[in-house]
Structure formats: structure tokens, C-alpha cells
Amino acid sequence: EIVLTQSPATLSLSPGERATLSCRASQSVSSFLAWYQQKPGQAPRLLIYDASNRATGIPARFSGSGSGTDFTLTISSLEPEDFAVYYCQQRHIWPFTFGPGTKVDIK
Amino acid sequence: EVQLLESGGGLVQPGGSLRLSCAASGFTFSSFAMSWVRQAPGKGLEWVSTIRGGGATYYADSLKGRFTISRDNSKNTLYLQMNSLGAEDTAVYYCAKDRVDWELLPFDSWGQGTLVTVSS
């Protein structure tokens, strides 16, 4: 099973700041990594698929990069609605594991 | 507009069974793989199971054969039969749709979730 590790566990930032979230895989997942955002009481929302492709309707301030084992989600300038938990997920090898999440909260 | 509506959650005793349903609309259901993802209270997301449009299935190792995913393409409905439930199965269960019909995952549409509580 591929284990995904996300860091940091919590990121405390102010609106307007840049957020950089990391996801590391225990073995290569090629580019088959997605990022989701989840707000309290809501279902997750797909942000990025296949490492760097924004999903439909996702603002350009969200970007993804990486391949193999190291991936990054960047939010260029945090908006108030971006404070949430972010999960990565790999689809390269079954079982399709999620990372433990990074919480982005308001500093 | 894609809509996914889960039902069937509730309180069940340890060792009991439950069947969840997910009614889908707004897309060609039979063409897309569908999945169940769960989230224990205060915890992260856990992929549970996926079923392709043609019926091939995939499960998380941790389920140890207790759960069965199925679908009825004529009713646009996804199911999850859960047996031998334990406290560790307490979670919100989401159904989710694949982004495209020619690949497995990621999930671009999610239901609102249904809560399963296993307790005596």
C-alpha cells in the first residue's frame, strides 16, 4: 500500500499570504495525484488532478506541481474561503490512498 | 447538474449490518466508476471501495471482506452492503463519482454523506 504523508499538519497563515502544502508518497505514483479541499460539515471538493491540472471551476490561485513521490499544492494568495483542510490522494496503485490532511487555518 | 444522494445510514449495533444507497442523476451513470469514501468523526478521508461501470470492484484491505459494493445501472443507484460492523466503522459515508468515464478516480462529485453509527 502506498502511504501518503502530508506536511505540515497545520499551516497558520493570514489572508493574502501564500500557502505551500506538501504531499510525499512512499513510492512513485507517477503524476496520478489529486488534491481535495474540505470545509467543516461539507463534502470534499476536487481541486487538482494528475498533479497539476485544475478541476473545473477552480480558481487560478490554486496550482499543483510534482511527480513521482513529491508533490506540492500552492495557493498563491489566500482568500477567506480557502481556510480548510486539504487532502492528497493517489490513483496510481490500488488501494487508492489518501493523505492525512493539512489544515490551513487563520493566523 | 450531477447529484448524488446517499441514504441508509443510522444507528446499528456492533455485529450488525446496514446497506447504504446512493441515487445518482445528471450524468450517464452506467459509464462512470463510482466509489464510497468514509470519514470517521474528526478524522481524515478513507477510500472504501470502487466499482467500474461494468462491475469490476476494488476494496480497501482494511475491510477484510465485510463490505460489498454493487450498482444497479437501470436505477442509477450505487450500494454498499456492510456486515459485521464494529465501532471502527462509525463514520460519514460519501459516495463519489469519477471525473471521467475512461479512468479510475479522482472524484469530481460527492454526495452530502450519510452517517453510520455503530454502538450498543
Interface residues (C-beta under 8 A of the other chain):
Chain A: E1 F32 A34 Y36 Q38 A43 P44 R45 L46 Y49 A55 T56 Y87 Q89 R91 W94 P95 F96 T97 F98 G99 P100 G101
Chain B: V37 G44 L45 E46 W47 T50 Y58 Y59 A60 D61 Y94 R99 E103 L104 L105 P106 F107 D108 W110 G111 Q112 G113
